[in-house]
Amino acid sequence: MKKNTVTLILFILLGLLAGSIVSQLLDPVEEVAFLTKSADISWHPKADLQILKYDLYFQVKLNLISLLGLICAIWIYRKL
């Protein structure tokens, strides 16, 4: 497989998604609650330039399991 930026971004997104799914599955387990507690990061840029108006909302929920998925995805990418 060819290494390029698109492949890296795809691996990163898949790693974060896998970590998020595992986090949701482990959410009811109280012993690992510190791994599933999320921090919300949001950004809300908007502008009205008379001819162009935009309003965007980006939100990222990160927890330790998602970061572990991200690290695993980058490690797998480097092993390709």
C-alpha positions in Angstrom: 0.0 0.0 0.0 1.3 3.4 -0.9 2.0 5.8 2.0 0.6 9.3 1.5 -1.3 11.9 3.4 -4.8 10.6 2.5 -3.9 7.2 3.8 -2.6 8.6 7.1 -5.7 10.7 7.6 -7.9 7.7 6.9 -5.9 5.6 9.4 -6.2 8.4 12.0 -10.0 8.7 11.5 -10.4 4.9 11.7 -8.3 4.7 14.8 -10.4 7.5 16.5 -13.6 5.8 15.4 -12.5 2.4 16.7 -11.4 4.0 20.0 -14.8 5.7 20.3 -16.7 2.5 19.7 -14.6 0.6 22.3 -15.2 3.5 24.7 -19.0 3.3 24.3 -18.9 -0.4 24.8 -16.8 0.0 28.0 -18.9 2.9 29.3 -21.1 0.8 31.7 -18.0 -0.8 33.4 -17.3 1.4 36.4 -13.7 0.0 36.9 -12.5 1.7 33.7 -14.5 4.9 34.0 -11.3 7.0 33.9 -10.7 5.7 30.4 -14.1 6.5 29.1 -14.5 10.1 30.5 -14.5 12.4 27.5 -13.3 16.0 27.1 -15.2 18.0 24.6 -13.4 20.3 22.3 -15.5 22.6 20.1 -14.9 25.3 17.6 -17.6 27.5 16.1 -16.4 29.8 13.4 -18.8 32.1 11.6 -18.8 35.2 9.5 -21.1 37.4 7.5 -19.2 39.1 4.7 -22.3 40.5 2.9 -21.7 38.3 -0.2 -20.7 35.2 1.7 -22.1 33.9 5.0 -21.0 30.8 6.8 -21.6 29.2 10.1 -19.7 26.0 11.0 -19.6 23.9 14.2 -16.8 21.4 14.9 -16.8 19.2 18.0 -14.3 16.5 19.0 -14.8 14.2 22.0 -11.5 12.8 23.2 -10.9 10.2 25.8 -7.9 8.0 26.7 -9.3 5.0 24.7 -9.7 7.2 21.6 -6.2 8.4 22.0 -5.0 4.8 22.3 -6.8 4.0 19.0 -5.1 7.0 17.4 -1.7 5.8 18.6 -2.4 2.3 17.3 -3.5 3.6 13.9 -0.4 5.7 13.5 1.7 2.7 14.6 0.0 0.5 12.0 0.5 3.1 9.3 4.2 3.3 10.0 4.5 -0.5 9.8 3.1 -0.5 6.3 
